[in-house]
Amino acid sequence: MIGHYALNHYLNITFSDDKGIAYLQFSKKDENFACTVEDVEGFLHSHNIRYGLQRNIIERLSSHPEEYFFNKVSIAVGDTATHGTDGQVVMAVHLNEDADRRPNEKADGKVDYKDFNRLSNVRKGQLIATITPPQPGTPGKTVTGEEIPNKPGKEAYFKIGKNVLLDNNQTSMYAAIDGLITLTDKGKINVFPVYEINGDVDYSIGNIDFVGTVVIRGNVLTGFTVKSAGDIRVVGGVEGAELISGGSIEITGGIIGYNKGHITAEGNVKVSFIQDGTVIAGEDVFVSQSIMHSNIRAGRNVICNGTKGLIVGGIVQAGEKVVARTIGNTMSTATAIEVGVLPELRNEINELRHQLRLLLESADKTNKALYLLNQLATNGQLSPDKVALRIKLNATKQSLSRDESTIKNRVLEIERLLEDTGKAKVEVIKTIYGGSKIVIGRYTRFVKDPSERVVFTYSEGDITISPYI
């Protein structure tokens, strides 16, 4: 056997740059070479290799050295340093990125290419983001027993923008207001109360659903929907689209609804003109030019008294008053103006009366069928199935009677409300033409001939006309 000191004549040791690995290689090949495990370990120790010895290789080297004559082998392997991971800002709310904007797939597999604008809406007090702490990592160890230093993870910090708050530990961020999460200025996190679109609402933007105010510097095209918990302002026009606002809606241009658009606001609606559209406002509707062939409902007033100030065709309903420069036209186009009650109540009573007609028709059919069955019973000709039918029809009759009573009571209740028409009036600044219909409360007056500068009010069971002052 060759002692471990003599192994220096046969074996060579090299190290990786960080001394994490020691390599063994034969510098002299001798078929008579032989050594023990202890010889190899002593040889390695003489080269200051103290850690990570590869026991299986050492044993194989001592038993079959010829296998290693022509190869370099890792005879000792230390521990690699594990670097720490940096702390991170983790968003608790999904941010809508352009690359992530995919159209919404419905349950039936169809794709709605208008519905992909899912905004990063947050409510006041909602968690926006958290910070995960850094991890320190672990140091490594060289084959010579020395420590290999590692890099610890770095702390993460919020880049604070507008309308956000941090907790006492500075590790959680919350929204200070309702709004839209927006990243600006190298990653600053903001919550903005206004969502602004510099252009049209079309397929490049998609439908909008926002908790704040929406400003559209363009048009809203047919088929698209804009919902806002705040106000909606359109610096352009609205086609056959749907706008729903928890506040007010202002449209610089006009509405061309194509009889399929709907504009609904809990507050006011202000617009230059409305054509073939439906507008519902909890408070007032202000129109500077004209309302043509449209369905308008206002909880309070409809004001159309601009330079043109025209209402023609369709139906205009207001809780208190309607003011217009001109109502109808020389062609006697049917134009209905209804004031003096909340539009919802007027529409409800119309629906109730329709239901009552259907209910009375059903009751009539039921009574006729029962009459025939009762006749058969008197003559002793009622079969078992006819007996069951008679019981069922009697139950139906009672149910219809209860429903009839409920509907009639509600109709009477609404009619009493319709009597309260003290503030109700229709003001015509210039002309009202024949073909127009004025409804105040539960009373109706048809206009046959043109009238100039008049006011329609209710007085002592009738609609009266007085001069507009």
ROLO-872987 format. One record per residue (C-alpha): x, y, z; residue in one letter. Coordinates in steps of 0.25 Angstrom, whole numbers, padded with zeros to 4 digits, always signed. Each point is the difference from the previous one (the first is absolute). Layout:
N
XYZA
...
END
This chain:
469
+0000+0000+0000M
+0004+0014-0002I
+0000+0009+0012G
-0009+0013+0000H
+0013+0008-0002Y
+0004-0007-0012A
-0013+0003-0006L
+0005+0014-0004N
+0008-0007-0011H
-0013-0006-0006Y
-0011+0009+0003L
-0003+0015-0002N
-0011+0009+0007I
-0006+0012-0005T
-0011+0009+0005F
-0012+0008-0005S
+0001+0015+0001D
-0008+0000+0013D
+0006-0013+0005K
-0013-0006+0001G
+0005-0012-0008I
+0013-0007+0000A
+0004-0008-0012Y
+0009-0012-0001L
+0008-0004-0012Q
+0011-0010-0003F
+0013+0007-0004S
+0007-0014-0002K
-0007-0013-0005K
+0007-0013+0006D
-0007-0013-0002E
+0006-0004+0014N
-0006+0011+0007F
-0007-0004+0013A
-0005+0008+0012C
-0009-0001+0012T
-0012+0008+0004V
+0008+0006+0011E
+0012+0003-0010D
-0010+0009-0008V
-0006+0006+0012E
+0014+0004+0006G
+0004+0005-0014F
-0013+0009+0000L
+0003+0005+0014H
+0014+0004-0004S
-0006+0009-0010H
-0009+0006+0010N
-0013-0007-0005I
-0008-0001+0013R
-0015+0000-0005Y
-0009-0007-0009G
+0008-0012-0004L
-0007-0009-0010Q
+0002-0013+0008R
-0006-0009-0012N
+0011+0006-0009I
+0011-0002+0009I
-0004-0015+0003E
-0001-0002-0015R
+0013+0007-0003L
+0008-0009+0010S
-0007-0013-0006S
+0001+0004-0015H
+0009+0011-0002P
+0002-0003-0015E
-0015+0005-0002E
+0005+0014+0004Y
+0013+0001-0008F
-0005+0009-0011F
-0012+0007+0007N
+0000+0012+0009K
-0010-0003+0012V
-0006+0008+0011S
+0006-0006+0012I
-0006+0010+0010A
-0012+0009-0001V
-0003+0011+0009G
-0014+0007+0003D
-0004+0011-0010T
-0004+0013+0007A
-0016+0003-0001T
-0002+0014-0003H
-0012+0007+0007G
-0012+0004-0007T
-0004+0015-0001D
-0013+0004+0007G
-0011+0003-0010Q
-0012+0009-0001V
-0012-0009-0003V
-0013+0006-0006M
-0012-0005+0007A
-0008+0006-0012V
+0002-0005-0014H
+0005+0011-0009L
-0006+0001-0014N
+0012+0000-0010E
-0002+0001-0015D
+0007-0013-0002A
-0010-0007+0009D
-0013+0006-0006R
-0007-0012-0006R
-0015+0000-0004P
-0009-0006+0010N
-0005-0014-0003E
-0015-0003+0003K
-0005-0013+0006A
-0005-0004-0013D
+0014+0001-0006G
-0003+0013-0008K
+0010+0011+0001V
-0004+0015+0003D
+0011+0008-0007Y
-0006+0013+0007K
+0001-0006+0014D
+0015+0000+0004F
+0003+0013+0007N
+0000-0005+0014R
+0005+0012+0008L
+0008-0001+0013S
-0011+0006+0008N
+0001+0001+0015V
-0008+0006+0011R
+0004+0009+0012K
+0008-0009+0010G
+0002-0011-0009Q
+0014-0007+0000L
+0008+0003-0012I
+0013-0006+0002A
+0009-0007+0011T
+0015-0001+0002I
+0007-0014+0001T
+0012+0000+0009P
+0014-0004-0006P
+0006-0013+0003Q
+0014-0001+0005P
+0005-0012-0008G
+0012-0009+0006T
+0015+0001-0002P
+0007-0011-0007G
+0013-0008+0004K
+0013-0003-0008T
+0006-0013-0001V
+0011+0006+0009T
-0010+0003+0011G
-0001+0015-0002E
-0014+0007-0001E
-0005+0005-0013I
-0007+0013+0002P
-0014+0002-0005N
-0008+0012-0004K
-0012+0003+0009P
-0013+0005-0006G
-0003+0014-0001K
-0012+0007+0007E
-0012+0004-0009A
-0006+0014+0001Y
-0013+0006-0005F
+0000+0011-0011K
-0011+0008+0006I
-0009+0008-0010G
-0013+0008+0003K
-0012-0005+0008N
+0007-0012+0007V
+0003-0003+0015L
+0010-0009+0007L
-0002-0007+0013D
+0009+0002+0012N
+0009-0011-0004N
+0002+0006-0014Q
-0003-0014-0006T
-0014+0002-0005S
-0006+0011-0009M
-0015+0004-0001Y
-0009+0008-0008A
-0003+0014+0006A
-0012+0002-0010I
-0008-0008-0010D
+0007+0000-0013G
+0009-0006-0010L
+0014-0006+0003I
+0010+0006-0010T
+0015-0001+0000L
+0008+0012-0004T
+0014+0006+0001D
+0008-0012+0001K
-0010-0009+0007G
-0007+0010+0010K
-0013-0006+0004I
-0012+0010+0000N
-0015-0001+0001V
-0006+0010-0009F
-0015+0004+0001P
-0001+0003-0015V
+0002-0010-0011Y
+0003+0008-0013E
-0001-0005-0014I
+0007+0008-0011N
-0009-0005-0012G
-0012-0008-0003D
-0006-0011+0008V
+0002-0011-0011D
+0006-0014-0001Y
+0014+0005+0004S
-0006+0005+0013I
-0012-0010+0003G
-0011+0002+0010N
+0003+0008+0012I
-0004-0003+0015D
+0006+0010+0010F
-0002+0004+0014V
+0003+0015-0002G
-0002+0010-0011T
+0002-0003-0015V
+0004+0010-0010V
+0000-0004-0014I
+0007+0010-0010R
-0007-0006-0012G
-0013-0007-0004N
-0006-0013+0006V
-0004-0009-0012L
-0012-0009-0002T
+0000-0013+0009G
+0010+0005+0011F
-0003+0002+0015T
+0005+0010+0009V
-0003-0002+0015K
+0004+0010+0011S
-0002+0001+0015A
+0003+0015-0002G
-0003+0009-0012D
+0002-0002-0015I
+0005+0011-0009R
+0000-0002-0015V
+0008+0011-0008V
-0007-0006-0013G
-0012-0007-0003G
-0007-0013+0004V
-0006-0010-0010E
-0008-0012+0003G
+0008-0003+0013A
-0004-0002+0014E
+0005+0010+0011L
-0003-0002+0014I
+0004+0010+0011S
-0002+0000+0015G
+0002+0015-0001G
-0003+0009-0012S
+0003-0001-0015I
+0005+0012-0009E
+0001-0002-0015I
+0006+0011-0008T
-0006-0005-0013G
-0013-0007-0002G
-0006-0014+0002I
-0004-0008-0013I
-0006-0012+0007G
-0005-0008-0012Y
-0011-0004+0009N
+0009-0010+0007K
+0009+0009+0009G
-0003+0003+0015H
+0005+0012+0008I
-0003-0002+0015T
+0005+0010+0011A
-0004+0001+0015E
+0003+0015-0001G
-0001+0009-0012N
+0001-0002-0015V
+0006+0011-0008K
+0001-0001-0016V
-0002+0009-0012S
-0010-0009-0007F
-0007-0014+0001I
-0004-0008-0013Q
-0007-0014+0001D
+0006-0001+0014G
-0005-0004+0014T
+0005+0009+0011V
-0004-0003+0015I
+0005+0010+0011A
-0003+0000+0015G
+0000+0015+0000E
+0000+0009-0012D
+0002-0001-0015V
+0006+0012-0007F
+0000+0000-0015V
+0005+0013-0008S
-0005-0003-0014Q
-0011-0011-0002S
-0006-0013+0004I
-0005-0008-0012M
-0008-0013+0001H
+0006-0004+0013S
-0004-0005+0013N
+0004+0009+0012I
-0003-0002+0015R
+0004+0010+0010A
-0002-0001+0015G
-0002+0015+0001R
+0001+0009-0013N
+0003-0001-0015V
+0005+0013-0005I
+0001+0002-0015C
+0000+0016-0002N
+0013+0003-0008G
+0000+0007-0013T
-0007-0011-0007K
-0007-0007+0012G
-0008-0010-0007L
-0007-0012+0005I
-0007-0008-0011V
-0004-0015-0001G
+0001-0010+0011G
-0003+0002+0015I
+0005+0009+0010V
-0003-0003+0015Q
+0004+0009+0012A
-0003+0000+0015G
-0002+0015+0000E
+0001+0008-0013K
+0003+0000-0014V
+0005+0013-0007V
+0002+0001-0015A
+0001+0011-0010R
-0008-0009-0010T
-0008-0012+0001I
-0005-0008-0012G
+0001+0004-0014N
-0009+0005-0012T
-0002-0015-0004M
-0007-0003+0013S
+0010-0010+0004T
-0005-0007+0012A
+0007+0005+0012T
-0003-0003+0015A
+0004+0008+0012I
-0003-0005+0013E
+0003+0007+0014V
-0005+0000+0014G
+0005-0014+0005V
+0012-0008+0000L
+0002-0007-0013P
+0002-0013+0007E
-0014+0001+0006L
-0007+0004-0013R
+0007-0012-0007N
-0004-0009+0012E
-0015+0003-0001I
+0000-0002-0015N
+0006-0014+0002E
-0009-0003+0012L
-0012+0004-0009R
+0005-0010-0011H
+0002-0011+0011Q
-0014+0003+0005L
-0006-0002-0014R
+0007-0013-0002L
-0004-0005+0014L
-0015+0004-0003L
+0001-0008-0013E
+0005-0012+0007S
-0011+0001+0011A
-0010+0001-0011D
+0005-0013-0006K
+0001-0007+0014T
-0015+0004+0003N
-0005-0005-0013K
+0007-0014+0002A
-0005-0001+0014L
-0015+0004-0004Y
+0001-0012-0010L
+0005-0010+0011L
-0010+0005+0010N
-0011-0003-0010Q
+0005-0014-0002L
+0001-0002+0015A
-0014+0004+0002T
-0004-0011-0011N
+0009-0010+0007G
+0009-0001-0012Q
+0013+0004+0007L
+0011-0011-0003S
+0012-0001+0010P
+0009+0008-0009D
-0010+0011-0001K
-0001+0000+0015V
+0015+0003+0001A
-0001+0010-0011L
-0011+0007+0007R
+0008+0001+0013I
+0012+0005-0007K
-0008+0011-0007L
-0006+0005+0013N
+0014+0001+0006A
+0004+0008-0013T
-0013+0009+0002K
+0004+0003+0014Q
+0014+0003-0004S
-0004+0010-0011L
-0009+0007+0009S
+0011+0002+0010R
+0009+0005-0011D
-0011+0009-0005E
-0002+0007+0013S
+0015+0002+0002T
+0001+0007-0014I
-0012+0009+0002K
+0005+0004+0014N
+0013+0004-0006R
-0007+0007-0012V
-0008+0009+0010L
+0013+0003+0008E
+0007+0005-0012I
-0013+0008-0005E
+0000+0007+0013R
+0015+0004-0002L
-0004+0004-0014L
-0010+0010+0006E
+0012+0008+0007D
+0003+0008-0012T
+0003+0014+0006G
+0014+0002-0006K
-0003-0007-0013A
+0000+0009-0013K
+0004+0000-0014V
+0006+0014-0005E
+0000+0003-0015V
+0009+0012-0003I
-0004+0001-0015K
-0010-0010-0006T
-0007-0013+0003I
-0006-0007-0012Y
-0012-0009-0003G
+0003-0015+0002G
+0006+0003+0014S
-0006-0006+0013K
+0002+0006+0014I
-0002-0009+0012V
+0000+0005+0014I
-0002-0010+0011G
-0012-0008-0005R
-0005+0010-0009Y
+0002+0001-0015T
-0002+0011-0010R
+0002-0001-0015F
+0005+0012-0008V
-0008+0002-0013K
+0005+0014-0004D
+0013+0007+0001P
+0002+0009+0012S
+0010+0011+0003E
+0007+0002+0013R
-0008-0008+0010V
+0001-0007+0013V
-0008-0013+0003F
-0004-0002+0015T
-0010-0008+0007Y
-0012+0007+0007S
-0013-0006+0006E
-0001-0013-0008G
+0006+0005-0013D
+0012+0005-0008I
+0000+0014-0002T
+0007+0010-0009I
+0006+0013+0004S
+0009+0010-0007P
+0015-0002+0002Y
+0006+0012+0007I
END
